Amino acid sequence: MDQNHEHALTQMRKSVEKLGCSVQKYNDPTLMRFLIARSMDKEKAAKMFVQWMKWRASFVPLNYIPDSEVPDELNARKAYLQGLSKNGCPLLIFKAGKHFPSKDQLQFKKFVVHVLDKTIASSFKGREVGNEKLIGILDLQQLSYKNVDARGLITGFQFLQAYYPERLAKCYLLNMPWFFVSVWRFVSRFLEKATLEKIVIVTNEEERNEFVRNVGEEVLPEEYGGRAKLIALQDFVITPLDDQFHDSVELL
């Protein structure tokens, strides 16, 4: 880490403490994600970090969302966790054709957190480093009008932006039907530039081949050009951590 980054981290820690919070439990890679998300502005990064800490304490008091709090969302079997890509990022697949707008928005928000936490935790090797990123696939195959959920999409991306800064490596949109183009245009208005730059809409054979190369055939299910089998989120087993996060991750 260069001197500029070290200085920025030192200043951010001081700013967080001035806001009445402690960074003692958090390492440099974790704090750096917030700095990068706020263009290395120490004050803005500190404010974002404190907001995240307060949100986490109130919305995820156990430090994880158990399966029992999101039964309806899990029963749809629409989210899949496939292991690590060729670059070491966990691969999350969401089949939009199996999703219906939730009547219980609180459960849906908890489901978003459950999915993101478990996906990120699946990449830990013994302990959390703090800078792990994920790859997402939004599969729009067999999508109908009744599956369209602009509100849910916006919620998912806004949670990523606000509470999981710099956790997204890439997001691929596959099999987009013509009627979804206007929906995506609307959703995009709520996304930050940095997020939009990580989203790839795969539209032709060349782009699909590049997508397969970038993610890796070993982790991609067969229907996407790989050699793996689909693994439902709730069937994916997380390896317990060696550190203080052991209990929360083991129960994901």
HUTA-V549503 format. One record per pair of residues at least 24 apart in sequence whose C-alpha atoms are under 10 Angstrom apart, sorted by the first residue. I is the first residue (numbers start at 1). J is the second residue. If there is no record, write none. Layout:
i = {I/I}
j = {J/J}
//
This chain:
i = {1/4/5/5/5/6/7/8/8/8/8/8/8/8/9/9/9/9/9/10/11/11/11/11/12/12/12/12/12/12/12/12/12/13/13/13/13/14/14/14/15/15/15/15/15/15/15/16/16/16/16/16/16/16/16/17/17/18/19/19/19/20/21/21/21/21/21/22/22/23/23/23/25/26/26/27/27/27/27/28/28/28/29/29/29/29/29/30/30/30/30/30/30/30/31/31/31/32/32/32/32/33/33/33/33/33/33/33/34/34/34/34/34/35/35/36/36/37/37/37/37/37/37/37/38/48/48/48/49/49/49/51/51/52/52/52/52/53/55/55/56/56/59/59/59/60/60/60/62/62/63/63/63/63/63/63/64/64/64/64/64/64/64/64/64/64/64/65/65/65/65/65/65/65/65/65/65/65/65/66/66/66/66/66/66/67/67/67/67/67/67/69/69/69/69/69/69/70/70/70/70/70/70/70/70/70/71/71/72/72/72/72/72/73/73/73/73/73/73/73/73/73/74/74/74/74/74/74/75/76/77/77/77/77/77/78/78/78/79/79/79/79/79/79/79/79/80/80/80/80/80/80/80/80/80/80/80/81/81/81/81/81/81/81/81/81/81/81/81/81/81/82/82/82/82/82/82/82/82/82/82/82/82/82/83/83/83/83/83/83/83/83/83/84/84/84/84/84/84/84/84/84/84/85/85/85/85/85/85/85/85/85/85/86/86/86/86/86/86/86/87/87/87/87/87/88/88/88/88/88/88/89/89/89/89/89/89/89/89/89/89/89/89/89/89/90/90/90/90/90/90/90/90/90/90/90/90/90/90/90/91/91/91/91/91/91/91/91/91/91/91/91/91/91/92/92/92/92/92/92/92/92/92/92/92/92/92/93/93/93/93/93/93/93/93/93/93/93/93/93/94/94/94/94/94/94/94/94/95/95/95/95/95/95/95/95/96/96/96/96/96/96/96/96/96/96/96/97/97/97/97/97/97/97/97/97/97/97/98/98/98/98/98/98/98/99/99/99/99/99/99/100/100/100/100/100/100/100/101/101/101/101/101/101/101/101/102/102/102/105/105/105/108/108/108/109/109/109/109/111/112/112/112/112/112/112/113/113/113/113/113/114/114/115/115/115/116/116/116/116/116/117/117/117/117/118/118/118/118/118/118/118/118/118/119/119/119/119/120/120/120/121/121/121/121/121/121/121/121/121/122/122/122/122/122/122/122/123/123/124/124/124/124/124/124/125/125/125/125/126/126/126/126/126/126/127/127/127/127/127/127/127/127/128/128/128/128/128/130/131/131/131/132/132/132/132/133/133/133/133/133/133/133/134/134/134/134/134/134/135/135/135/135/135/135/135/135/135/136/136/136/136/136/136/136/137/137/137/137/137/137/137/138/138/138/138/138/138/138/139/139/139/139/139/139/140/140/140/140/140/140/141/141/141/141/142/142/142/143/143/143/143/143/144/144/144/145/145/148/148/148/149/149/150/150/150/150/150/151/152/153/153/153/153/153/154/154/154/154/154/154/154/155/155/157/157/157/157/157/157/158/158/158/158/160/161/161/161/161/165/166/166/168/168/168/168/169/169/169/170/170/170/170/170/170/170/171/171/171/171/171/171/171/172/172/172/172/172/172/172/173/173/173/173/173/174/174/174/174/174/174/174/174/175/175/175/175/176/176/176}
j = {28/40/32/35/40/32/42/32/35/40/41/42/43/45/35/40/42/45/46/42/41/42/43/46/40/41/42/43/44/45/46/47/49/42/43/45/46/42/43/46/42/43/44/45/46/47/50/42/43/45/46/47/48/49/50/46/50/46/46/47/50/50/46/49/50/53/54/50/53/49/50/53/244/129/130/128/129/130/131/129/130/131/128/129/130/131/132/128/129/130/131/132/165/166/130/131/165/130/131/165/166/130/131/132/164/165/166/167/162/163/164/165/166/165/166/165/166/161/162/164/165/166/194/195/165/162/163/165/162/163/165/162/163/162/163/164/165/163/162/163/113/163/109/110/113/110/113/114/247/248/117/245/247/248/249/252/110/113/114/117/118/247/248/249/250/251/252/110/111/112/113/114/115/117/118/248/249/251/252/110/111/114/248/251/252/110/111/114/234/251/252/106/107/108/110/111/114/104/106/107/108/109/110/111/112/114/107/111/102/104/107/108/111/99/100/102/104/107/108/110/111/112/111/114/115/232/233/234/234/100/231/232/233/234/235/139/232/233/115/137/138/230/231/232/233/234/115/119/136/137/230/231/232/233/234/235/236/115/118/119/122/136/219/230/231/232/233/234/235/236/237/119/122/218/219/220/221/228/229/230/231/232/233/236/119/122/123/218/219/220/228/231/236/119/122/123/134/135/215/216/218/219/220/123/134/135/214/215/216/217/218/219/220/213/214/215/216/217/218/219/133/135/214/215/216/123/132/133/134/135/215/119/120/122/123/132/133/134/135/136/167/168/169/170/215/118/119/120/121/122/123/124/132/133/134/135/136/169/215/219/119/120/122/123/133/134/135/136/137/170/171/215/219/220/116/118/119/120/134/135/136/137/138/171/231/232/233/135/136/137/138/139/171/172/220/221/230/231/232/233/136/137/138/139/140/173/232/233/137/138/139/140/141/142/143/174/138/139/140/141/142/143/144/147/148/149/153/138/139/140/141/142/143/144/145/146/147/148/139/140/141/142/143/144/147/143/146/147/148/149/152/144/145/146/147/148/149/152/146/147/148/149/150/151/152/153/149/151/152/151/152/155/152/155/156/152/155/156/159/156/152/155/156/157/159/160/156/159/160/163/164/233/252/233/234/252/156/159/160/164/167/164/248/249/252/233/234/236/237/238/249/250/251/252/233/236/238/252/164/167/168/238/239/240/241/245/248/249/250/252/236/237/238/239/240/249/252/238/239/238/239/240/241/242/249/239/240/241/242/239/240/241/242/243/246/239/240/241/242/243/244/245/246/241/242/243/244/245/167/165/166/167/166/167/168/169/164/165/166/167/168/169/170/166/167/168/169/170/171/167/168/169/170/171/172/198/199/215/168/169/170/171/172/173/199/170/171/172/173/174/199/200/171/172/173/174/175/176/201/172/173/174/175/176/224/173/174/175/176/177/180/174/175/176/177/175/176/177/175/176/177/179/180/177/179/180/179/180/179/180/183/183/187/180/183/184/186/187/187/187/183/184/187/188/190/184/186/187/188/189/190/191/187/190/187/188/190/191/192/195/190/191/192/195/195/191/192/194/195/195/194/195/194/195/198/199/195/198/199/195/196/197/198/199/200/215/195/196/197/198/199/200/201/198/199/200/201/202/208/211/199/200/201/202/203/200/201/202/203/204/208/211/224/201/202/203/204/201/202/203}
//
